[in-house]
Amino acid sequence: MDQKQYNVTGMSCEHCAASIREEVSEVPGVSEVVVDLAANAVTVHGTDLDDERLRAAIVEAGYGIGDSIAA
């Protein structure tokens, strides 16, 4: 199983986390999305994860994205 982690800007509440989980979960290959509001981080687990599609899903949810975090 692959894992990717991102710094996300603009998250402040559980509604934010739910929006990101919903959008990112729709990307093919994603099996789990973990949002850590305190760390402004999103961790994605799955197979054959497409970095560009994951980033686009986070932006589509309405949030900014920084660099990937080494996982």
C-alpha positions in Angstrom: 0.0 0.0 0.0 1.2 3.5 -0.9 1.1 6.5 1.3 1.3 10.2 0.5 1.1 13.1 2.9 0.5 16.8 2.2 0.6 20.1 4.0 -2.8 21.8 3.5 -3.6 25.4 4.2 -7.0 26.8 5.1 -8.3 23.9 7.2 -9.8 25.0 10.5 -12.6 22.7 11.5 -14.2 19.3 11.1 -16.3 20.5 8.2 -13.0 21.3 6.4 -11.7 17.8 7.1 -14.9 16.2 5.9 -14.8 18.2 2.6 -11.2 17.0 2.0 -12.0 13.4 2.9 -14.9 13.4 0.5 -13.0 14.9 -2.5 -9.8 12.9 -2.0 -11.7 9.6 -1.5 -13.1 9.9 -5.0 -9.6 9.6 -6.5 -9.0 6.1 -8.0 -6.8 3.9 -5.8 -7.5 5.8 -2.5 -8.5 3.5 0.4 -8.2 5.9 3.3 -7.9 9.6 3.9 -6.7 10.9 7.3 -6.9 14.6 8.1 -4.9 16.0 11.0 -6.3 19.5 11.6 -3.7 20.4 14.3 -0.8 19.6 11.9 -2.5 20.9 8.8 -1.7 17.5 7.2 -3.6 15.1 5.0 -2.4 11.5 4.7 -3.7 9.3 1.9 -3.4 5.5 1.8 -4.0 3.4 -1.3 -2.5 1.8 -4.4 -1.1 3.5 -7.5 -1.8 6.9 -6.0 -1.6 9.8 -8.6 0.0 12.8 -6.9 -1.4 15.3 -9.4 -5.0 13.9 -9.0 -4.6 14.0 -5.2 -3.4 17.6 -5.2 -6.3 18.6 -7.6 -8.8 17.0 -5.3 -7.6 19.0 -2.3 -7.7 22.2 -4.3 -11.2 21.2 -5.6 -12.3 20.9 -2.0 -11.3 24.6 -1.6 -7.9 24.4 0.2 -4.4 25.3 -0.5 -1.7 22.7 -0.8 2.0 23.0 0.1 4.8 20.6 -0.5 4.4 16.8 0.0 5.6 15.6 3.4 8.1 12.7 3.2 6.2 9.6 4.1 
